[in-house]
Amino acid sequence: MSNNMAKIADARKTVEQLKLEVNIERMMVSKAAAELMAYCEAHAKEDPLVTPVPSSENPFREKKLFCEIL
Amino acid sequence: MACQGLQKGETLESLKRESETLKKKLEEERNKLNDVELHQVAEKVEVLSALSIKTRRVLKGHGNKVLCMDWCKDKRRMVSSSQDGKVIVWDAFTLNKEHGVPLPCTWVLACAYAPLRSLCLIMNGYLGLDNKCSVIPLSLDKNENLAAKKKSVAMHTNYVSGCSFTNSDMQLLTSSGDGTCALWDVESGQLLQSFHGHTADVLSLDLAPSETGNTFVSGGCDMKANVWDMRSGQNIQSFESHESDINCVKYYPSGDAFASASDDATCRFYDLRADREVAVYQKDSIIFGASTCDFSLSGRLLFAGYNDYTINVWDVLKGTRATILFGHENRVSRVRVSPDGTALGSASWDSTLRVSWSFSTGSNYIFRFIKLLFWVNSRLVLEFTVAF
């Protein structure tokens, strides 16, 4: 009996959860996609993996004395 | 007795039917807004110029599979944990090892760097005895016995798969094989909130970027990715489109979307406001599972590590593969972009870590050469003037 009640409790929780998920506010994909694109474009220049920085400014490359001059 | 807890006319079957109806309704509501595909909108975006990201440093020192790595907020230190039972802190610029912390347990599954210089480790015993998450405050004193200062913070009833400090460093979020996630107070070790909803092991979690509020996303063996409210414990949104275990979830930098990497050999991209999957990153030639993923700073690139030893770099907007990184000699267990976005760190079962970054193109060399000529010229003029 208690096993059945546990299943019922679970099923009811699932139904409640689904009701919440169905009722959330949503945005059109076209609008959401446009905003994702806008974010990428706005930050592309600051992204060193998309817009490479010159080696002299890259903190990872080995610092040699000759390069220090440059 | 049998009807206790039931409302009028409700049976297990009727609840299940209601469940199915609601699932269909959810699908319909989501489809209503699917007016266009992301890659179609992204046709307007410039194609990425040929990426010159290459692996440039190899960090050797672990004796066995490296299971996890993370970057420190100072943008140059990395921490890694390995099946050899050691946790090593590396200086990624000089490749020096700063600390080596030996631990009593070989199953150190994950580690994360806290914003304020302490370290979090997950240790799981063979018999599930540990299942704990410990925090170690890191100091610069190399002689300090760090292992002795570790403090247990979190405890689950099965292995702990992932951990993350919240932005303040005072709380720790964990995901577990027991199917739940939990939020802990670091100082007292007290459980603050638990998150129930997954129906199988939770393998990964990621916190929303600080600006977007108190939510996090988790992914697991039930093939679902769930978004949670940290304060109420409520499951806000759920996405079920993967065809196998989700190994890793990661938020897009703006916090409006997240990506997931799965054993079904795909990575997928979900927009939270449109409440649906908006891209699938896959190729017929990619048949091995993806175990890890991370975004570049602008969110344009998604780096994903696979069980075929490669790292595929995806153009998030256009849905195509931008480039592929070779070098690891076994599965890639973790990829992480450094905090300032300059480099990609990757950890592998081949017991090494690698650091990759982008190389600027040739035109810079010409300018630098001209600058050098001017400098040499000015120095010669100075020498002659002094001599006379």
Contacts between the chains, C-beta under 8 A, distances in Angstrom:
chain1	res1	chain2	res2	distance
A	1	B	1	6.2
A	1	B	2	6.0
A	4	B	2	6.9
A	4	B	12	7.0
A	5	B	4	6.6
A	5	B	5	5.6
A	7	B	12	5.8
A	8	B	5	6.1
A	8	B	6	6.5
A	8	B	10	7.8
A	8	B	12	5.5
A	8	B	15	6.7
A	9	B	5	6.9
A	11	B	12	6.0
A	11	B	15	3.8
A	11	B	16	6.0
A	11	B	19	6.6
A	12	B	15	5.9
A	14	B	15	7.7
A	14	B	19	5.3
A	15	B	15	5.7
A	15	B	18	5.1
A	15	B	19	5.5
A	15	B	22	6.5
A	17	B	197	7.3
A	17	B	235	6.3
A	17	B	238	7.9
A	18	B	19	6.3
A	18	B	22	3.8
A	18	B	23	6.3
A	18	B	26	6.4
A	19	B	22	6.4
A	20	B	234	7.8
A	20	B	236	7.8
A	21	B	26	5.8
A	21	B	236	8.0
A	21	B	237	6.4
A	21	B	238	6.2
A	22	B	22	5.9
A	22	B	25	5.3
A	22	B	26	5.0
A	22	B	29	6.0
A	24	B	236	7.4
A	24	B	237	6.9
A	24	B	275	6.4
A	26	B	29	6.9
A	26	B	30	7.1
A	26	B	33	5.3
A	26	B	273	6.9
A	26	B	274	6.1
A	26	B	275	4.7
A	27	B	33	6.8
A	27	B	271	8.0
A	27	B	273	4.2
A	27	B	274	5.3
A	28	B	33	4.8
A	28	B	35	5.5
A	28	B	274	6.9
A	29	B	33	5.7
A	29	B	34	5.3
A	29	B	35	5.8
A	29	B	36	5.8
A	29	B	37	7.5
A	29	B	38	7.2
A	29	B	271	7.1
A	29	B	274	4.7
A	29	B	276	7.1
A	29	B	278	6.3
A	30	B	35	5.1
A	30	B	36	4.7
A	30	B	41	6.3
A	31	B	274	7.9
A	32	B	256	7.2
A	32	B	257	7.9
A	32	B	271	4.5
A	32	B	273	5.0
A	32	B	274	4.1
A	32	B	278	7.3
A	33	B	36	6.9
A	33	B	38	4.7
A	33	B	41	4.1
A	33	B	42	7.2
A	33	B	271	7.3
A	33	B	274	7.9
A	33	B	278	6.6
A	34	B	41	6.3
A	35	B	254	7.8
A	35	B	256	6.6
A	35	B	273	8.0
A	36	B	38	7.3
A	36	B	252	7.1
A	36	B	254	7.3
A	36	B	256	6.8
A	36	B	257	6.2
A	36	B	271	6.8
A	36	B	299	7.3
A	36	B	316	7.9
A	36	B	317	7.1
A	37	B	41	6.5
A	37	B	42	6.1
A	37	B	44	7.6
A	37	B	45	5.9
A	37	B	317	5.9
A	39	B	252	7.8
A	39	B	253	7.2
A	39	B	254	4.6
A	39	B	256	7.8
A	39	B	298	7.4
A	39	B	299	6.0
A	40	B	45	7.3
A	40	B	298	5.2
A	40	B	299	5.4
A	40	B	300	4.6
A	40	B	316	7.3
A	40	B	317	6.1
A	41	B	45	7.0
A	42	B	298	7.8
A	43	B	253	7.3
A	43	B	297	6.3
A	43	B	298	3.6
A	43	B	299	7.1
A	44	B	298	5.0
A	44	B	300	6.2
A	46	B	297	6.4
A	46	B	298	6.9
A	46	B	341	7.4
A	47	B	296	5.4
A	47	B	297	4.2
A	47	B	298	3.8
A	47	B	300	6.6
A	47	B	301	7.9
A	47	B	341	5.5
A	48	B	297	7.3
A	48	B	340	7.5
A	48	B	341	5.3
A	48	B	342	4.5
A	48	B	343	8.0
A	48	B	357	7.2
A	48	B	358	6.2
A	49	B	51	7.7
A	49	B	53	6.0
A	49	B	296	4.5
A	49	B	297	7.2
A	49	B	301	6.0
A	49	B	337	7.2
A	49	B	341	6.2
A	49	B	342	7.5
A	49	B	343	7.9
A	49	B	344	7.0
A	49	B	357	7.1
A	49	B	358	5.2
A	50	B	48	6.8
A	50	B	51	7.9
A	50	B	296	6.1
A	50	B	297	7.9
A	50	B	298	5.8
A	50	B	300	5.3
A	50	B	301	6.4
A	50	B	358	7.9
A	52	B	52	6.3
A	52	B	358	3.9
A	52	B	359	6.2
A	52	B	360	4.4
A	52	B	361	7.3
A	53	B	342	7.5
A	53	B	358	7.8
A	53	B	360	6.5
A	54	B	360	4.8
A	54	B	364	4.8
A	55	B	359	7.2
A	55	B	360	5.9
A	55	B	364	7.2
A	56	B	368	7.4
A	58	B	342	6.5
A	58	B	357	6.5
A	58	B	360	8.0
A	59	B	75	7.5
A	59	B	76	7.1
A	59	B	93	6.5
A	59	B	342	6.5
A	60	B	56	7.3
A	60	B	57	7.4
A	60	B	92	6.9
A	60	B	93	6.2
A	60	B	342	6.4
A	60	B	343	5.5
A	60	B	355	6.7
A	60	B	357	5.6
A	61	B	56	7.9
A	69	B	372	6.9
A	69	B	375	6.2
A	70	B	368	4.8
A	70	B	371	6.2
A	70	B	372	6.1
